[in-house]
Amino acid sequence: MKNILSANDILVFIIYFLVVAGYGYWVYRKKKTDNPDAKDFFLAEGSLTWWAIGASLIASNISAEQFIGMSGDGFFVGIAVAAYEWIAAIALIIIAVWFIPIYLKNKIYTMPQFLKTRYNETVALIMAVFWLFLYVFVNLTSILYLGALAINGLLGGTYLHVVMIALSVFAILITLGGMKVIGYTDVIQVSVLIIGGLATTYMALTLVSEHFGLGRNALAGFNALMKDAPDHFHMILAKPDAASSQEYINKYLVLPGILMYAAGQWIVNLNYWGCNQYITQRALGANLQTARNGILFAGLLKIMMPIIVMLPGIAAYVLHKNGQLPGLENKDGAYAAILGFLPSGLKGLSIAALTAAIVASLAGKANSISTIFTLDIYQKYMNKTASQRQLVWTGRWVVIAAMLLAIGFTWNDLLGIGGAGGFTFIQKYTGYISPGVFAMFLLGMFWKRTTGTAAVAGIVTGFTLCVFFNQFAPAVLGHENLLYTAYPNGSGGYEIPFLICMGLAFMFTMIVMVLISLAGPRVNPRAFVLDREMFKISPATTVLIVITLLLISALYIRFW
């Protein structure tokens, strides 16, 4: 496999860098004022258009864990991993119609602020600290490590730390300009991401078609994938039985068939897209119609993401199976293995797409870390009289500090990200807090009786139950139970699929929160007033929703 970049590749990448950096600087200079405003810096209040919001949502979401990790799961499992993207499109509809109106009606700018407004300061502070640790030590570090690992592999495998520092510096430069710069540069980033990603997919499919003697025909290559690897084109994995191989069981542990749709997939997506500062921040500064249109636009873009991030992984599987990728050592190397076959110039474009995804996600995550620390901790507990300029500069210093911490923990892969498989690592370990957080937000929004005590209990219960079901339940309760089935994990023990663990933890957490709330006061003065007018949608919005649902339904019917 060729790893050295040609002069054309380097030129394409330099052009990408100069365009993004130049446009970002132009946006920064155009929007710069002598009296910086914190809300404008963190939220770009009122200045992002619907298409900028939608593009920024996708650019921040699609990163190394998708390009590398989801492509790896496409190599390992197949099209079933597309559930994360297609269920996300439906989740974005739910967020646009029911969640965003509540945030905007109550002038919510950060997720901890929502918790303070709805519950109390204790809940808000606990979750602010919790989110900061999660964002820095799981999300930021994994994005940086997986991204640097992928690009380093394309450069020959000897520049990991140099690439890591370069990605961090690029992301810092964008983030220091504030959410306006992030939002508008994300439009370029997502354009490069889609163009470069589609080019890579096209080349992967033509490689497959050439291997089978069908000429350079992408459609023929796709049909060849379906014929040569039919097991990789099923959205729902059948439940393993006594005759199932360990390899198939390992696939089921990652994507447990129809059961993952009972709760796990919905919790992952609704919590990520609706209760996550990193994502909702893009829409919180806009008016309702602009925010809704931007979110629905992101939902339409999500439908095509598996073409970009998953199909190259399946193509790598077929080529590897037929002896064309003998050097491929693990599933997370699938995407880089395909890039190694790209011609001069196109490889540079694909690396630019990968870099765009990584840098956009790093910038978005760093901005969210900065927003939560500055507005929910520094301003409230450390310097209540801070000026707007002080808040902005505090936010900038937090961005630099967060990136330095991420570099420190990724320098020698201290968290073991590489060993777990990138995409699975992130989904599993963010999933430890998702059930409790989502239950707390869901009941807080739509049930007036929910109390602050129940919210704290929900956080603790959700996390504790996730640890129990993931780590101890098979040994304590046995391998088979009416609620779940544990499977041998190939390491001498038994394991419950983590998406099922999330569903079980969410169910019991909701029960605990409801019981505690019923035992509390009958009227909660902090409950939001829900107005039916908030949830009305325009005819144009209805059309967008129907189109999205029809496309997803057609895909599921085709690949069931």
HELIX and SHEET records of a PDB file:
HELIX    1   1 ALA A    7  LYS A   31  1                                  25    
HELIX    2   2 ALA A   38  LEU A   43  1                                   6    
HELIX    3   3 TRP A   50  ASN A   61  1                                  12    
HELIX    4   4 ALA A   64  ALA A   64  1                                   1    
HELIX    5   5 GLU A   65  MET A   70  3                                   6    
HELIX    6   6 SER A   71  PHE A   76  1                                   6    
HELIX    7   7 ILE A   79  ALA A   82  5                                   4    
HELIX    8   8 ALA A   83  ILE A   94  1                                  12    
HELIX    9   9 ILE A   95  PHE A   99  3                                   5    
HELIX   10  10 ILE A  100  LYS A  105  1                                   6    
HELIX   11  11 MET A  111  ARG A  118  1                                   8    
HELIX   12  12 GLU A  121  LEU A  134  1                                  14    
HELIX   13  13 TYR A  135  LEU A  140  3                                   6    
HELIX   14  14 THR A  141  LEU A  154  1                                  14    
HELIX   15  15 LEU A  160  THR A  175  1                                  16    
HELIX   16  16 MET A  179  HIS A  211  1                                  33    
HELIX   17  17 ALA A  218  ASP A  228  1                                  11    
HELIX   18  18 PRO A  230  HIS A  232  5                                   3    
HELIX   19  19 GLN A  246  VAL A  254  1                                   9    
HELIX   20  20 GLY A  257  TYR A  261  5                                   5    
HELIX   21  21 GLY A  264  GLY A  274  1                                  11    
HELIX   22  22 GLN A  277  THR A  280  1                                   4    
HELIX   23  23 LEU A  288  VAL A  309  1                                  22    
HELIX   24  24 LEU A  311  LYS A  321  1                                  11    
HELIX   25  25 LYS A  331  GLY A  333  5                                   3    
HELIX   26  26 ALA A  334  LEU A  339  1                                   6    
HELIX   27  27 LEU A  346  PHE A  373  1                                  28    
HELIX   28  28 THR A  374  MET A  382  3                                   9    
HELIX   29  29 GLN A  388  THR A  410  1                                  23    
HELIX   30  30 ILE A  417  ALA A  420  1                                   4    
HELIX   31  31 GLY A  422  THR A  430  1                                   9    
HELIX   32  32 SER A  434  PHE A  446  1                                  13    
HELIX   33  33 GLY A  452  VAL A  467  1                                  16    
HELIX   34  34 PHE A  468  PHE A  472  3                                   5    
HELIX   35  35 ALA A  473  LEU A  477  1                                   5    
HELIX   36  36 PHE A  498  LEU A  518  1                                  21    
HELIX   37  37 ARG A  532  PHE A  535  5                                   4    
HELIX   38  38 PRO A  539  PHE A  559  1                                  21    
SHEET    1   A 2 TYR A 487  PRO A 488  0                                        
SHEET    2   A 2 TYR A 494  GLU A 495 -1                                        
END                                                                             
